[in-house]
Amino acid sequence: MPARLFVGGLSYDTTAQTLKSAFEEFGEVADAVVVTDRGTGNSRGFGFVTMANRRDAPKAIDGLTDSELDGRRIFVNTATER
């Protein structure tokens, strides 16, 4: 069963591929998305990663929270539905 994670504090230069690569160290990544502004297409500084296996989510949260990605300190939490 997959687990969706929220990733905040992203550099405006971070791509979905960079995000996916960072999380693959902790397990299979089903999807990675950097959220962009609808009007400008620019990154909004956060994104979502879906880990293919829910058991890998805590490892990714612990391993990547307060780590550096593209020169920015990021944080990772379990995503909540809006």
Long-range contacts (C-beta under 8 A, 24 or more apart in sequence): 1-53, 1-54, 2-30, 2-50, 2-51, 2-52, 2-53, 2-54, 3-50, 3-51, 3-53, 3-54, 3-56, 3-57, 3-78, 4-48, 4-49, 4-50, 4-51, 4-78, 4-79, 5-48, 5-49, 5-50, 5-51, 5-57, 5-60, 5-61, 5-76, 5-77, 5-78, 5-79, 6-46, 6-47, 6-48, 6-76, 6-77, 6-78, 6-79, 6-80, 7-46, 7-47, 7-48, 7-49, 7-64, 7-74, 7-75, 7-76, 8-45, 8-46, 8-74, 8-75, 8-76, 8-77, 9-45, 9-46, 9-72, 9-73, 9-74, 9-75, 10-34, 10-43, 10-45, 10-46, 10-47, 10-69, 10-70, 10-72, 10-74, 11-43, 11-45, 11-69, 11-70, 11-71, 11-72, 12-42, 12-43, 12-45, 13-43, 13-70, 14-43, 14-47, 14-69, 14-70, 14-72, 16-47, 18-69, 18-70, 19-47, 19-49, 19-69, 20-49, 22-64, 22-69, 23-49, 23-51, 23-60, 23-64, 25-63, 26-51, 26-56, 26-59, 26-60, 26-63, 26-64, 27-51, 27-52, 27-53, 27-55, 27-56, 27-59, 27-60, 28-52, 28-53, 28-56, 48-79, 49-76
